[in-house]
Amino acid sequence: MAARARAWKLATLVASGAAVFLALHPLRKITPSAAQTSVARAGLRRPGGVFAAEAAPIRAGAQVEELVDHLRAAKTPNAMCQAAQELGGTGSEAALDALADTLARGGSWARQCAAQALLRIGGAPARTQLERLLTDHDPRVRQIALDAVAAGDDPDARATVLALARSAGDLELRTDALAALGRAHRSEAVPLMLAQLPRADGPTQRRLIEILGEAGDRAAVPALAQIVRTGGSAGVRQTALSALGQLGGPDALKALQEVLLGGRRDEIGAAAYALANTSDESAHKLLLGVAQSARPEAAEAALHALAQFEGDDVRALMLAQLSARDGQLSGAAANYFAMHHDDSAVPRLIEIARHGSRAAVAQAVSALSQIGGDAAAAAVRELASRPGPARDSALSTLPSLPGGAEAARKLMIKLVREDGGQAAQSVIWSLGEDGSPEAREALSEALRAGGGLANAAASALARSGDPDALRALGEVALRGASKSMRVQALSALGQSGDPQVARTLLEALRENDPQVRSAALQALGQIGGPAAERALSDAAASRDPQQRLLAAQQLHNLGSSAAAAQLEQLAQDKDRSVAQSALYGLVSAQPERAARLIESGLRSPDREVRLQALATAQSLEADAARPLLLGALRDPDPQMIRLAADALGRAGGAEAQNALTDLLTQPQTSAEARKAAAEALDRMGGATARRYKDWIEKYRTSETTTEIDTLDEIDRCPDDCNGPDCDNDGCPTE
């Protein structure tokens, strides 16, 4: 009985240590089950029933023998884990052999569950099995055992962990043992961790420092303060700052104060939060003082750290800082009142919203909306209803407040119907998203009225996607009072992308006015569908070049093979604008077909046709464009060569490098072409550019047309190049 009592005492002492470990190091999942992840992170604290969907259910009230049978028969990690947890809950030593088998044959997840079960069973035999796991190959299983033994009351077992912490040959094992001792608050752990710190790598240093902070032993403060002042990476120093905040005490506060007042910008915030976490009254006073210091970075960090506190002194400071000229400080103060839903700042925030800078106004309105309560909500409504710098921000914020959506809608409709101007423009999109009949009618009125709001109102109606809004647009598109109004409505219908508007667009195509017809045709191209394809096909066959041009500009949106065939035909149109637009569209719709036409254009005797084909080739993907650009390097026209070289420099690739190198080094190449090749190779960079750096430097900056007659004038061979293998790279043979 005495042994059993000691065992249960051991289990009670180590449970917290193991739970901490498992919270910091979640058990590895065998299957991506959300339930499994939840249990692992909770330290497997709720055995049984969790994996019922993945394993055969265990009968409620099952005896140890039945549970042992379940464990031995289990085939999946989840089933093994469930049975092990149930056995751990029995506290029976009769389960030890089955758990030992699981530790011998199971995977990582099942073995962790078995180790946890041993921990719960307790007793000398279970403790013996746990001690055998102190050097286990699985770090998670090993850590459960180390935490259990380090927190237990067996001095001999703890001595084993201490020995591992002192002299284990494996660094990870030594660190795990130190971590276990630190979490168990063993006094001997701190000197060992401090001795290990200077020799550890960055990740290990951070882990040890975290444990030192958790251990709560202020003997670690001098070493941590030294790291903060002089050593370690940025990550290590920030971890040390956090640990100093956990440990507290005069020396820790002094080190944190030094960083806060004179440290690096990226560490000031960490120092401030560490001071706030000390719960030390002197640290609290220090932060209050620093928040009013002349160094803006330190003051801002102190304000953010103080945001987690309440009290008259902090509130008074924050009220004062609302008036700070530095926007970061006033913003931090405004955020304080928003976080705490403190309406004592409402009058001051209203004043800032009325008279502050643009940034301060936005901060004030945002804080008012988050503070909540009647006073803050009334302030936002008032700011939204009056002209002033805060109106736009207040209008965008008002719908998020209780009852604010209707109030915001009425105010925005009033702006559109009565005020107009920039204020109305700023709310048009919000009205379009509102979706209410009142908002839709206000936008329709603005569209029918024409003027500066008409185009934005049409786009807002189309963007809403509301059927009633689209019907209103269709009415204006067909029967609007002016041509410009109808064109705006037709364009907006195209932006909607809704196939249901095709009938309206087809009706508009029958109009006599060419601008109306063009707008309808463009809109059809945007929405696509069979009706659009028929209309664009008719336009492609039109005798009117303007109609063919519109078809060329829209056919690529359809994405059909018939549309691609029409683009290919239009790309050979006698009107160059039509042909070029169609070719660009074909690049998007059918790059292979476009490449064939571009290749044909590059062989044209007409220089303008070749230049245009070269420009279009650059719209292709690099791999498709490269062969065409390489061919263009052989063009007799210097401008074609220069443009092709420039495009190859952007396309890149080994073939481009070789061709540009030849162009740069061949004696018959003109100086202008060499300059283009040099600039292209320089842009590409890489080994080739380094190899020919002298040539590139010579011609990239050259303003003359001087030719180089011999290769000896510039050494283009690498330092280690000799023999016949270098001849192909331009090195002279012996």
N, C-alpha and C positions, 0 to 999 in steps of 0.2 A: 504493500500500500504506500509506503514511504517513497518507493521508487516511482510509482505512478504519480504521486503528488508532485515529485520533482519534475517529472516529465511534463505534466500540465503547466507547471510554472515556466518551464523552458518554452513551451508553445506560446504562452501568453506574452512572454518577454520578446520573442522574436517576431511575432505577428506584425507588429508595426514596422519593423525594419524591412521585412520581406515585402509588405504592402508598398512601402516607399520605393523599394527597388522596382517592383512591377509597375508602379505608376510612372516611374522615370523611364523604364525600359519595357514597353509592352511586349507580351509574348508573341513570338513569331506565328503568323497564321498559316495553317496548312491549306485551308480553303478560305476564300474571301467572303466569309460570312459576317454580316454586321453584328449578329449576336455574339459570335466568337470573339470578335474584336472588342466588344463591350466588356465581356467577361475578363479577357486578358488584361485590359487596362484597369479593371477593378481589382486585380490581384486574385482572380478566381474565387472571389469571396462568396459566390452564391452557387454551390454545387448542385448538380442534378437538374434535369428538366430543360436546360438551356438548348441542348442540341437534339430535342425530341424529334425534329423533322429530319435529322441527319443520321440518327442511330436508333436501334431498337429501344423502346421505352423500358425503364426499370420500374418494377412494381413498387408502389408506395409501401413503405414499411418493410422492404426486403431485408432479410437477415444477412449477416456477414458472409456466410457460406454461399448464398445466392449471388451476392455482389462479387465475390471472388470468381465465381463461375462466369459471370458477365464479363469481368475484366479479362480472364484467360481466353474467352471465346471471341472477344472483340477483334475486328479486323481493320477498322478505320481509326485514324487518330482521334476523331471526335468521340467515337464510342468508347475508346480506351480512356480518354480524358474524363468522360462523364462517370464511368464506373470508378475510376481512381478518386474522383472528388467525393462520390458517395461513400467510399470506403474510408476516406479521411474523416468524414463526418461521424463515423461510428466510434472512433477512438480505440478500435480493437487491434491488439497486436497480432491477431489471427490473420490480418490482411498483409502483414509485412512480406511474406514470401511472394505473394502475387505482385505486390508493388515492386519488389526486387526484380522479378521477371520483366516487368514493364520497363524498368530502368535499363535492363540488359538488351531488350529487343525493340523497344519503341523508338519512334522518331522524336524529334526535338519537342514538339508540342505535348505529346503523351508523357514524355519523361519529365517535363516541367510540372505537369499535373501530378505525377507520382511523387515528385519531390515535395510539392506542396502538401500532398496527403500525409507523407511522413512527418512533416512539420506539425500537422494538426493532431496526429496520433500521439506523438510525444513518447516519452519513456526511453530507457537506456538502449534497447535494441534499435528503435527508430533513430535515435541520436547517432548510434554507431553507423547506420547506413548513410545518414547525412554526412558524417565525417568522411566517409569514403568518396563523397562527391566533391570534396573541397578542391580537388585538382581535375575535375571532370573536363573533358574536351569541349563540351558545350558551354559557352560562357554564361548563358542564362540559367541553366541548371546549376552550374558552379556558383553563381551569385546567390541563388536561393540558399544553398548550403552554407556559404560563407556568412551571409547575413544572419542565418539561424544560429550558427555556432558563435559568432562574434557577440551576439546579443544574449546568449545563454549564460547559465551560472556555473558551467563546468570549467574550472580554471585550466585544466589540462587541454581541453579542446580549444579554448581560446588561445592557449600558448601555441597551438599548431597554426592558427590563423596569423598570429603575430609573427611566427617564424616565416611564414610565406610572405608576409608584408615586408619583412626585413631582407630576405635573401633569395626569394624565388628567382630562378634563372629567367623565367618568362616575364617580360615587362607587363604584359596584360594581366597575368595572374597576380603579380605583385601589386598592381594598381587596384585590381578587384578586391584583394584582401585589405588594402588600405582603406578602400571605400567602405567596406563592411565594418571595419573598426570605427571609422569616422561616424557612420550612421548610427552605430551603437553607442556613441559618445564615450568611447574608451580613451582615457587620457593619454595612453601610450601612442595613439594613432597620430596625434598632431605633430610631435617631433619627427616621426618617420615621414609624414607627408611633406613637411617643410624641407627635410633633407633631400627628398625626391624631386622637389620642384625645379631646382636649377638644371637637373639632368634630363628632365622630361621634354618631349616634343610639345608643340602647341596644343593639340587636342587633349593630350594627357594633362598638361598644365591646367587647362580650363576645367577638366573634370575634378582634379584634386582641389582646385580653388573653390569650386562649387561645394564640395564636401566639407572643406574647412569652414565655409560660411554656415553650412547646416549644423556642423558640430558645435558651434557656439563657444569655442574656446578662444578667448582673446589673446592667448599666447601667439596666435597666428598673425595678429595685427601688424607688428613691425615688418615681417616679411612681405605681407600683402601691400603695405604702404610703400615699401621699397620698389616693388613691381610697378605700382602705379606711377611712381616718380621717375623711374629710370629704365625699366626693362620690359621685355615681352612685346608681342605683337599687339595691334589695336584690340583684337578680340580678347587676348589674355588680360590686357589692362582693364577693359570694360567688365570682364568677369570679376576681376579683383575689386573693382569699385563696388559692384553689387554685393560681394562678400563682406566688404568693410561695412556696408550699410546694415547687413544682418548681424554683424558682431557688435557694432557700436562701441562706445567708450571714447574717452578724450582723444586718444591717439588716432583712432579711426576717423573721428570728426575732423581733426586737424588735417589729415591727409585728404579727406574729401573736400574740405574748404579750399585747400591749395589748388586742387583741380578746378573747382567751381570758379574761383577768382582768376586763375592764371593758366589754366590747362588748355589743351587742344580743343578746338571747336567741336570735334566729333565726340568728345568725352565729357563735355560740360553737362549735357543733359543727363548722362548716366550718373554723374556725381550728384546732381540735384535730386534725382529720384532715390538714390541710395541714402542721402541724408533724410529724405522724407520717410523712408522705410525704417529708420532707426527708432522711431517713436520716442526720441529724446527731446526734451523740452528745449535744450540749448540748440539742437539742430533746427528745430522749428523757428526759433528766434533768428538763427543765422539765415535761414531762407527768407524770412521776412525782410531782413536787412539787405540781403543781396538783391532781392526783387526791386529795390529802389536804388541800386548802384548805377554807376555811370557806364558800366560795360554792358551793352545791350544784350549780347549773347547770354551772359550770366543771369541778367535780370529776367530774360524770357524763360530760360530753363527753370529758374526758381519759381516763377509764376505757374508754369505748367506743373511742377512738382507739388506746389501748394494747392493745386486744384482738387486734390483728394481730401483736403481738410475742410472743416466748417469752423465757424467761430467768428466773433465780432472783429477780431484783429485781422483775420484773412479777408473778411467781407469789406472792411474799411479800405484795406490795401487795394483790393480789386476795383472798388468804386473809384478810387483815385487814379488807378492805371487806365480806366476807361478813357480818360482824357489825354493819355500819353500821345506825343507826336509820332512815336515809332508805332507803325501799324502792327508789328508783331506783338508788341506789348499790349496794345489796346485789344487786339484780337484774342490774346490769351486770357485777358480779363473778361471779355465778353463771353468767351467759351466757359469760364467758371460759372457764371450765372445761368447759362444754358444747361450745363451739366447738373447743377443743383436745383434747377427749376425755382430759382430765387427771384421773386418779383420785386425785390427792393431796388433793383437797378432799372426798372421800367421807365421812370421819368428821365433818367440820364440817357438811356438808350434812345428814347424818342427824340431828345435834343440832338444827339449825334446823328440820328437818321435824317433829321431836317437840315442840319448845317455842316455835316462832316464831309470828308473827302469821299470819293467814290468807293474806295476799299472799306473805309470806316462805315459808310452807309450800309453796304452789303453785310458787314459783320453785325451791325446793330439789328438789322431786320431779321437776319438769321437767328440771332440770339433771342429776340422777342418771340419768334415763332416756336422756338424750342422750350422757352420758359413755361409757356402755357398759362392757363388761368384767365380769368375775365379781363384783367387789366392789360395783359400782354396782347390778347386777342383783339381787344378794342383798339389798341394802339396800331396794330397791323392794319385793321380795317380803315382807320382814319388816314394812315399814311398812303394806303392804296387809293383813297378817294380824292386826294388833293394833289394838284401839280407840285412837283418837287423832285429832288434827286432820288428819293426813296420809293417813288410810285411804282416803277417797273419791278424792283425787287419785292415790294410788298404784294403786288398783284400776282407775281409768280408763286409767292409763299402762301397767300391767303387760302387757296383751295385745300391746303393740308390741315387747316384748323377746323374745329367743329363748326358746321354750318357755313364755312367759308366758301365752298364751291359756288353756291348760288349767289352770294354777295359778289364774288369775283366776276361771275358771268355778267351780272347786271352792270358792273362798273366797266367791263371791257366793251359791252355792247354800247354803252353810253359814249365811250371814247370813239368808237368807230362811226356811230351815227351822228354825233354832235361835234366832237372836238377835231377829229381827223389829225393830219400831220404825223410827225414822228411817233407821238404817243400811240396813235392808232395803229401805225405800222408795227409797233413792237408787240401788240397783242393779237394781231391777225392769226398767227399760227396757233396760239393758245385757243382761240375761238374755233378754229378748224378741228382741233382735237377734242373740243368740248362735246360735240355730237348732239346737243340739244336742238329742238326745233327753233328756239329763240336765237341761238347762235347762228344756225344755218340761214335763217331769214335775214339776219343782220349782214352776213357775208354776201348773200344774194343781192341785197340792196346796194352794197358797196360796189359789186361787180356791175350792176345795171347803171349805177350812177356814173361809171367811168372815172377818169382822173387817176390820181396817183395810187389809190388803194385798189383799183380794179384788178390789176395783175396779181397782186399778193392775195386778194380775196379769192380769185379763181383757183390759184394753186392750193390754197388752204382747203377749199371745198373738195378739190380732187384728191388731196392727200387724205382726207378723212375716210374715203372709201364708203361713205354712207350712201345708200341708194337714193334717198331723197335729195342729197346734195348733188349727186350726179345728174338727177333729173332736172334740177334747177340749172345746172351748167348746160345741159342739153338744150333747154328752153332758150337760154341766152345765145348759145352757139347758132341756133337756127333763126331766131327772131329778135336778136339784139338790136338796139336802136342804132348802133354804128358798126362800121366794118371792123374797127380796131377792137371793139368789145367782143365781136363774134370770133375774131382771130384769137384773142386771149382765152376765150372759153374753149375753143377747139384745141388749143395747145394744152390747156389744163386737162381736158378729157384724155388726151394722149398720155399725160403724166400719170393718170390714174391707173393705167395698165389693166383696166377692167374690160374684158371682151364684150360685156353687155352694151357698151357705148358704140359698138361698131355700126349699128343701124343709123344712129345719129350722124356719124362721120360719113357714111355712104350717102346719106341724104345731102349733106353739105357738099359732097363732091359734084353734085349736079348743078351747083350754083354757077352763075356766069362770071362772077368776080374771080380772077386768077389767084389773088392772095388768099381768099377763103378756100378755094380748092387746094392750094398748096398746103395750107395749115391742116386741112382735113386729111390729106394724103400723108403728111408727116405724122400726124397722130395715129393713123392706121398702122403705119410702120412700127410705131412704138408698142401698140397693143398686140400686134400679130394676129394669127388665126387665118382661116380660109378666106374670109371676106377681105382681109388686108392683102393676102397673097394675090387674089384676083385683081384688086384695084392697082396694086403695084405692077403686076404683069401688064395690065393695059397701059399704064404710064410708061413702062419700059419700051413699049412698041409705038409710043406716040411720035408724031412728027415734030412736036414742040420740044426743043432741046431742054427747056426749063423743066418740063415734065419728066424727061428721061433723067435729068440730073437729080431730081427729087427721088426717083425710083432707085437710082444708083446709091444715093445716100441712105436709103432705108432698107433695101432688100437684105442686107447682111443680118438685120435683126431677126429675120424670120427663121433662119437656121435650117431651111429645107434644101434638098438637092435641086429642086426646080429653081429656087431662088439663086443658088450658086451658079446654075447654068445660065441664068439671065445676067448675072453679074459678069460672067466670063464673056458673054456676048457684048455687053455694054462696055467692057474694058477695051474693046476694039472699035468703039464708036468714033466717028469722024470728028466729033466735038471733043477737044482735048480735056475740057473740064469734066465732061461726062465720063470719058475713058479713065481719067485719073481717079475720080471718086469711086468708080466701080472697082478699079484695081485695089484701092485701099480697102474697100469693103470685102473683096475676095480674099485679101490677106487675113482678115478676121474670120471669114466663113470657111474658106477652103484654102489653106496655105499652099498645099501641093499644086493646085491649079494656078494660084497666083505666081508661084515660083517659075512655072513654065512660061507664063506670059512675060514675066520680068526678064527671063533669060532671052526671050525673043526680042524684047525691047532693047536690051543691051547690045544686040547685034545690028540694030537699025542704023542705016546710013545718016539718019537725022540726029545731029548732036543733041538737040533739045529733048528728043525722045529718049536718048541714052541717059542723059542727065536725070530725067524724070524717073526712068526705070531704076537707076541707081539709088535715088532718094527713097523710092518705094521698097527696094530690097532691104533697107535698114529697118523696116517695120516688121520683118520676119524674125522668128526666133534665131538666135545666133548660129545654131548648127545648120539651119536651112539657108541663112543668108551668106554664110562663109564661102561656099563654092561660087556663088554669083559675084561676090566681092573679089575673090581671087582672079576670076576671069576679067573683071573690070580693070585690074592692074595692068593688063596687056593692051588697054585701049590707047590709040595714038594721041588722044587729047590729053594735055597735061592736067587740066582741071579734073578730068575723070580719074586720072591716076591719083591725084592728091586727095580727092574725096573718098576714093576706094581705100586708100591707105589709112585715112583717118577712121573710116568705119571698121576696118579690120582691127585697128587698135582697140576699139570698143568691144568687138566680137570675141577677140582672144583666141586661144588655141594654138597647138603646135604648128599646124599648117600656116596659120597667119604669121606666126613668128618667123618661120622659114622663108615665106614669100617676102616679108618686109626686110629680112636680113639680106636676101638677094638684091632687092631693090636698092638697099642702102649701099651695098659694096660693089655692085657691078659697075665697071668703068663707063659704060655707055649711058648710065642713068643720069638724067639732068639733075642739076643742083636743087631745083624746086621739088622734084620727086624725092630726092634724098632727104631733104628737110622734112617732108611729110612722113617719110618712113621713120626717120629719127624720132620725131615727135610721137608717132604711134607706138614705137617700141619703148620709148621712155614712159608713156602712159601705162603700157602693159606691165612693165617691171619684170621681175623674175630673173632667172639665170641668164637668159639671152641678153637682156638689157645690161646686166653686169658685165657680160663678156664683151659686148660691143660698146662699152660706155664711152670710150674715146671717140669712136665714130659718131655716136649719138650726140655727144657734147659738141663735136665739131660742126655738125649740120643742124642740130636743133636750134642753135643760136646764130647760125650763119645768116648774114644779110646779103652775101655776094653769090655769084654763080661760078666761083672758082672750082674747077674740076681737080680731082686727085688722080694722077697718072700711075702712081705706083702704090702698092700696099705698104711699103716701108714707111710712108709718111705717118701712118697711124698703126700702132700695134693692136691688131684685132685678135691675136691669138692668146689663149690663156697661158699663164705662166708655166704650167706643166704640160703644155701641148708640144709634142715633137714626134716626128716620124710620119709615115704614110697615112696613118689613121686620121691625122689632122687636116689632110689635104682637102677633104670635102667641106671643111668648115672655113676654108679660105686661107689657111696657113700655107705659105710657100714651101714647096718640097725642096729637098736638098738637090 
